[in-house]
Amino acid sequence: MTAQRIGMVVAAGRGERFARDLPKAFATLGDEPLLVHSARAMAQACDRTVVVCAHGWTAPAERLLVAAGIDAQVCEGGVTRTDSVASGLSSCGACEPDDLVGVHDAARPLATPALIAAVFAAVDEGADAAAPGLPVVDTVKLVDEAASVVRTVDRRGLWTVQTPQVFRWPVLSRAYETVRGCVTDDLALVEQAGAKVRLVMGDPANIKVTYPWDLELAEALMRR
């Protein structure tokens, strides 16, 4: 049986920093919500797609995805991101050991199918997990609780990490069987288990929409 590529779009966050009355994933970029942009890119690069939504928002998400012509399964997430990814994994059902799963934040609506495919390819080539990233170009300072500088950090070898993060199915599922607490980065879970993790060159346009003004930047990048 041919290995499947499963795409999971995590759209369950309430987006407190986004300061809107609806979940951030439902904010509009261009003519469509963020989750539609992200789900479309994942669906184009994957064999099947799962979208994880906040409580009470699965039906609206299903309607939006159907209207956009995107074939995706929708499930409800949890209180934390960790809970939501675990829920998405459960919704994937029975998977084969060779299957790959890509976990993508709905808040990164400008990830391209080509970038997603490159991350999957890195796992195909032998990594246990992979993600896009960018080398840090700014000077980095370590500060204390009073924001006083402790020291300047050598930025050589430092990268910021984007999504999607792609995993061999058994690697991620085993990690979530033993996870404790909340994590913001799924790679950290498998790193603790000794998995072989690789970064590929990301895309500066693959920004994460965190604040309302990030939508303006995303609009400009999308027009480009």
N, C-alpha and C positions, 0 to 999 in steps of 0.2 A: 504494500500500500504506500502511495506517495505521501510524504510528510506534508502536513498542512501548515499554512501560515495563518495564525489567528491574531486578529487585531483587536485590542481592547482600548476603548476611549473612556477615560475617567472624567465624568462630567457631574460628579456628585457634590462638589464643594459649594458652600454657600457664598463664598467670596466676600468675607467681612471687609477686607480692605478695598473692595470694589465699590462699596457703598451704593448699591442698587437694591430695589425691592424684589428682584428676582434672582435666581442663581446665575452666577457669572456666565456659565456656559450657554445661557439663553440670551445674552446680550447680542445685539446685532452688529455684524461687521459687513459693510456693503448691504446686500439685500437679504442676508441669511445669518442665523445665529452661529456663534463660535462652534458649537458642537456639530453643526452640519458641515462646516468647512473641514473640521478635523476628521469626522467620520467618513466623509467622501474620500479624503486622501488615504485613509487606512483601508477603506473598502477597495480602492483601486490597486493597492499593493498586496492585499491579503485575500485568502480564500474565504474567510468568513469574519464577521465583525460583531463585537459585543459592545454596547454602549451602557455605561453604568451611571444612573441618574440619582439625584437627590430624592428623598421621600416625597411622594405626591407629584412628581414630575415625569414619571415614566410615560403616562398617556400623552401629554403634550409632546414629549420627545418622539414617540412613535409616529404621531401625526406629522411632525416636521420632517422626519426621515423618509416617510412614505411619499410626502409631497415632493421631496427632493430626488426621489427615485433611488434611494440608498437602501439596500437590503442589509438590515442589521437587527440583531436581537437586542432587546432593551431589558435591563434588570435594575433593581433598586440597590443603591449603595448603602453605606453605613454612616456612623457618626464621624469617623476619621477616614483619612485616605487609605490607611491600611485595611480598615474594614471594607471599604469600597472595592479595593483590588481583590480582596479575598472573596467578596461576593461575585465579582466578575469571573474569577477563576472557577467558582462553583457552577456558574451558569454556562461555562464552556462544555460541561458534561465530560464524557469519557474521551480522553485524548491518548494518542500513541506516544511512546518514548521519543520518537524522532520529530514530533511536532514542535513548532516554534510559536511563541506568543510574544507579541509586541504590546507594551503598555504605553499609551500616549495620553498626555493631558489635553483635554478639550480646550484649555486656555492657550494652547499653541496652535492657532488656526492656520498658520502659513507653512507648516511642514509640507514638503512636496512628496509625491509618490516616489520620485527618484531618490530623495534623501532616505525615506523609509526603506526602500529596497536596498540601499547601500548598507544600512544597519543590519538588516536580515542577512545580507551576504556575508558580513563579518562573522556571524554565528555559523553560517553554512561552512565557512572556511576553517572552523575549528574552535572558536571561542565558546565558552559556556554562556556568555552574555555580552551584549554590546550596546553602545549608545552613541549618539552624536555629541560632540563637545567642541569647545573653542579654547585655544590657549589664552590665558589671562594676559592682557596687554597693559592694564593699569597698575600703578604702584599699589602694593597691598600693605596695610598697617594692622598690627595686632594691638587692640586697645583694651583697657580695663573697664569696669562698670561705670566709671566716671567719664569715659570716652577719652582718657588720657592715653597717649601712645606709649605702648610698652616697647615695641620694636618694629622695624620694617621687616617684612617677610620676603624672602627670596622667591620671586614669582616663577623662576625657572622650573618647568615641570608641572606647574599648576594649570588646570583646565577647569572651566565651568561646564556643567553637563546639561544637556537638553533631553527632550524625549522626541521620538519613542525610544524606550529601552526594551531590547529584544532578548529573550531568554530561551534556552532549551526547556521544554515543558517540565521535565522532571526536576530540573534545577530550581525553578521558581516555585513549583508546587510544594516541594520538600521544604523550601525556606519558609513558606507561609504556614506550614504545619507546625513550625516551632517558633514563629515570630512572637515577640512579647513587646507590648507597648506600641507606639506610633512612630513610623518613619516617613520621611518625605521623599526618599529615594530608594527605589526597589533594588538598585545595584548594591547598596550597602548591605542588604540582607544576604545576598549570595556571596559577596566579598568575605563576610564573616565566616562563611562555610568553606572558604578556600577555592571558590570558583575562579576560573580563568576569565577575566573581564577585559574587554578591549574597547577603546574609544576610536571613533572614526571622525573625520573632519565634519563639523556641523555647518550650519548655515546661519550667518548673522541675522537674516530675516526671520528665522524661526524663533521669534520672541515670545515670551510668556506675557499674556495680558493679565496684569495684576491690579493696576489702578485705572480709573476711567480714562486718563489721558493716553494710556497705552493703546486704546482703540484708535485714537487719531494717528498714532505712529503706524499701527497695523494697516489702517486705511491707506496711508501714503505708500507703504511698502507694497500693498496689494495692487495699487494703481501702477506702480513701477513695473 
